[in-house]
Amino acid sequence: MIRAISCSTVMQCARAIALIVLVGGCDAPRVTRPDFAYDPTVLTARKLYHWTSGTTIRVWAVLDVNDAIDLGVATRTALSVWNAVPQFAEYSLVMASSIDSADVVIYDRASAAPVTPGSCAFDPRGAAGYTYFCPGSGIPTRAEHLTLSNVRASSIVVVMRVDRGQATSQSAYNALVAHEFGHALGIGGHSDSTADVMYGAPTKATPTTRDIATLRYVLGQVPAFTL
């Protein structure tokens, strides 16, 4: 079972393979939710996924030396804009104190991969951005914890790889990173509007009302798969 969402060269998002086991359990929260502005499941075989409600999601960015286009800046920007989206504290994104305490890791193609893939194929190829997690075999289904490249166990369940070489500026890099975070939070689809962060070739780093409505809709549903 594979959960992978990618943006190909020139940032055209393309690949997404998912075979997700439906899980029963809690009812959807009885709150007012917006409808989605674009289909959040088109890349995931019509299956919804998101983090367990109330999760503090700890993010580790693998930094390298690049004064012109900085992954740390792009990551902090993404955390700030996506933290403004939840209606009922469904999640909170924070920077992890170390990779050992992280739930999510993001790295640039110029750096060595910090984790080894789970039991699903990891195939970013020439993607400008690639978000990966791998469903486990338990019920209810949860994402597998990935192993660090030095063979240590970790709490990481989502890894994102981005390619600075396909970003022409810091703002373009910020948009790419913000787009991948949208996938990591539960948007398994792309917008058809160029103004949205979740457009296949993103140029904006701040979620629009359409992006916000779509993620808020997802967060209010019983997921087929939890991260």
N, C-alpha and C positions, 0 to 999 in steps of 0.2 A: 504494500500500500504506500503510495507516494503522495506527498503534498508539496508541490514545488510551483512557484510562480516566478516568472522571469520577464525581464525586459531585454529584448535583443539589441543588437547594435542599432545605433541612432535612436536608442531608447524606445523602440517599439515593443511593448510587452507582448509576449506570445505564449510561452509554454505553461501549461498547468495540467497536471495529471492528478487525479484523486479518486480513490476508491475508499469510501469512508463508511464505517459501520454505524448504523443508527443506534442511539442509546436512549433508553427510557429514563424516567426519573422525575425530577422536580417539574412542576408546572412553570410556564413562562410567567415572569413577574406581571402582576395585575396593575400596570401603570400605562399612562398614555404615551404612546410611541409614534413617531412619524413614520410614514411609509418611505420605502427606499426610493431614491432618485434614479438609480440605475441598478441593474441586477447584481447583487453581491455574491452570487453563486455561479455565475456563468463559467468560471474557470475551475469550479470544484464539483462538477457533476450534480449541480443543484443542491449541494449539501452546505449547511451553515456550520461555522466553527467560530469559537472565540475563547478567551481565557475564562477561568472560573471567576464568577463575580466577586469583586472585592480584592482581587489579586494586586499586590505590589509587584510590578514587573521590573526586574533589575537588569539593566543593560550595560554591557561592556563593549567599548569601542577599541579595536586594536589600532593604535595610532602609529604613524610613521612620520618621518621628517619630510614635510612638504609645506613650505611657507605660503604657496600660492593658493592651494585648494586643500582645506583642512577637514578631515573626517570628524574630528572632535566638535568643531563648530557646527557641522551639518547635523550631527547626532543630537547635540543639545538643542538645536533649533527644532528638530523633529519632536523631541520629548515635550518641549514647551507648547507647540501648537496642537499636538494630539492630546495632551493633558487637559486642554480646554474643552474637549468634546463630551466626556461622560455626563449623563444626566443624574445618575444616582451612585457615583463613586464605584462604578463597575470595575475600574482599573486605575492604577496610578503608575506612570513610568518614572523611574529614577535611574540615575547612574549607579552602577554597581561599584563597590569599593575594590573589587578584584574580579578576575575572571572566574575564580573559584566560587564566588557567591552569585554569579550571573544566571539569569534565566534566558537571556537573549544575548547573542554576540553579533557584532557587525564588523566587517573588515573590508579593506580595499583589495582589489585584485593584485596590487603591487606587493602585498604582504603574504606571508605564508598562511595557509588555512589553520586557524586555531583549534579546530575540532575535526574529528573524523566523522563521516556520515553514519547514520543509523543503518537499519536493515533495508532502507529504500535507496534507490539510485540517486546520486548527487551529480547533476549534469548542467552546470551553468554555461558551458561553452563560451560563446562570445557575448553573453548577455551583459547589458549595462548594469542591470540589477537583478538579483535572484534571491528569493526568499524560500527557505526550506524548513520543513519539519516532517517527522515520520510517525504516522499512527502506530501505537503499540497494539498488542494483541489482546489486551485485557478488556473487561466489560465493567463499568463503562470505559470506552476507549479514550486513552490519553496519549499525548505525544511521548515518544521515547526520549529519555535523557541521552544526550550525545556525549561521546568520550573526547576529552582533550587530546591534542596532538601528541602530548607526552604520555599518553595512555592512562591518565588519571581520570577517575569518574568525575562527573560534573552535574550540576542542576540545569544545564542549558538544554532547552527544547527547541529553540528557533535560532537559525543562523542566517544572516543576510550577507551576501557578497555584492559589493558595488564596484564599479570601474571608473576611477577618476579620469582615465584616459579618454572616456567618452563624454566627459563634462567639459564645457568650454569656459566655465567660470565657477566661482564659489556658489553663486545663486543657482546655477544649473545643477550643481552637485547637491545643494540643499534640497532642491525639488526632487531629485532622484532618491535621496535617502528618505525624505518624507513620504514619498510614494511607497517605498518598500515597507516602511513602518505601518502604513495603512493596510497592507497585506498581512503583516505580522499580527495586527490587532483583530482581524476578522473580515476584512473586505476581500472576498475571493472573486473579484470581478474588476472590470475597468469601466470608467465613465466614457461616454461618447462626446463629452464637452471638453474643449481644449482649456477651459478656464479651471477645471477641477484638478486637484492633486492626483486623483486616481485616473486621469486620462492616460492612455497608453504611452504617450510621449510627454511626460510631465514637464511643465515650465514654471509651475507655482509651488511654493513650499508651505503654503497655509491652506488648510482645508476650507472649502467653500461651504455654503449652506447645504449644497447637494451632498458633498462628502460627509458632512456632519449628520445629515438626516439618514444617510445610508448606514453609517456605522451605528448610530443610535438604534436604528431598526434592528440590526444584527444583534446588538447587545441585549435587546429585549426578547429574543427568541430562545427556545430550547435548542441548543446546538446538537448537530449530529456528531460533533467531535470537539473535545475540549483540549486546550493547550496546557 
